[in-house]
Amino acid sequence: MSAKFEISFSKSAKLGGGLAILLKTSEADTAAGADIADPAGVIAKASKIARFSAKSLAALDLVAPEGAPVDRIVVLGLGKPADLTVHDWLKAGGSAASRIKNTEKVTIFIDAPGADVSAKAAADFALGMLLRAYSFDIYKTKKNDDEEKQAKSVKVTIVTADAAAAKKAFADAESVADGVNLARDLVNEPPNVLGPVEFAAKAKELEKLGVEVEILTEREMRRLGMGALLGVAQGSVRPPRLAVMQWKGSKGKDRPIAFIGKGVVFDTGGISIKPAANMEDMKGDMGGAAAVTGLMYTLAARKAPVNAVGIIGLVENMPDGNAQRPGDIVTSMSGQTIEIINTDAEGRLVLCDALWYCNDRFKPQFMINLATLTGAIMVALGNSHAGLFSNDDPLSAQLTTAGLVTNEKLWRMPLGKEYDKMIDSKFADMKNTGGRLAGSITAAHFLKRFVQDTPWAHLDIAGTAMGSVQDEINQSWGSGFGVRLLDELVRSNYETR
């Protein structure tokens, strides 16, 4: 993070220099805090000249305003109050953060006249600021001029009527930001730094928050019969790991909810090697595991009253004299055999053993797996939605709703016997790819063969976890997609109070 925001909440503020950000709706005559920050009425005159109407995210920027007790005023538009959503407050916070430059003191008047500004809205605004402020620049040895001038720490005071409640709500929001940014860090790390062993060590650090973490090595996985996962890993000199994270936040003995992530720390495609162009992006092929790790961090940090399990399969897929070949047949932990048609269809091999292990050991209420699984989902949905595949309508509905609330949107894709038939094999129980047509769907059907009757959803996040569209709350290549989505799912449906 290039600048750290130290955010606090207050019912009032005494201004003396720095930047004041005033929120305004399109239906009000004045902005929040205008009587304090703009005693000379400069905003009204400037708005008329600039034809500023306070549309959503529009801004009016005044430097050295006459008679003002601050050095700079930014009026930020919210649009129509009736149209404001949860995500709009995040975007407003992100937009505000983008306008903080070369200052160490910021006061934000958030109670825009005409808008219903709840404590949660104030916390969401602050969350948007934290998400926007993230940057991954730890490997840069030279800074540009703007970065050199940027203050390392910025004190931000958000002025709102219910400051105490906003502060309490922000404690949870800050945990969400930390979880998202942890996931972003993991995806952005170079592959020579973050291998399976190093990723497992990152998961192990969650023990500081009260998460129980077990790390299974190749020896334990071989004993369990995880031939599918181990087959992917056998071409790399870096040994595989399976990290099992448990958060026991419920006072009851509820069966846990479970999240499983694909953690291919680098994917060359193996013997079915990928083209050289853009192969560097395959450091992000562990976006699913990153999201699960970030989610488990968030649940523990905010002491969520729920029992949750996070399992991540960590491997590297490399071409080598010992790498698995197209035509090989491996035996999964379930006992089902798999013919390897394409070694670049490796993520499902990692997940199938992790899913079976999770189901067999924990008997969860449901399982949700996240994976940057197929390029085909990007052809279908681009970068705006992740693909949702499920054997359970209620779980799908909950996920879809959570996606709309957080703007980490999902689109449900079909499943059917005609697609499942496409992965039948002449020589084994199944093959690991059904070919080009319906590639995302046949990949989902492969996973479905390892979940039995447990409610299950597969999220194909290939288009959203990395290289996704940059917006008001994310300027990072690694987006952290899935953390806010699943935290909302848990918060709204599965917590015991």
Secondary structure, DSSP 8 states (H G I E B T S, - for coil): --SEEEEEEES-----SSEEEEEE-TT-SS-TTHHHH-TT-HHHHHHHHHT----TT-EEEEES-TT-SSSEEEEEE---GGG--HHHHHHHHHHHHHT--S-SEEEEE---TTS---HHHHHHHHHHHHHHH----TT-----HHHHHS-SEEEEEEE-TTHHHHHHHHHHHHHHHHHHHHHHHHHHS-TTT--HHHHHHHHHGGGGGT-EEEEE-HHHHHHHT-HHHHHHHTTSSS--EEEEEEEE--SS----EEEEEEEEEEE--TTS---STTGGGGGGTTHHHHHHHHHHHHHHHTT-SSEEEEEEEEEEE---TTS--TT-EEE-TTS-EEE-S-TT--HHHHHHHHHHHHHHHH--S-EEEEE---THHHHHHTTT-EEEEES-HHHHHHHHHHHHHHT--EEE----HHHHGGG--SSSSEES---STTHHHHHHHHHHTTSTTS-EEEEE-TTTSBS---BTTB-SSB--TTHHHHHHHHHHHT---
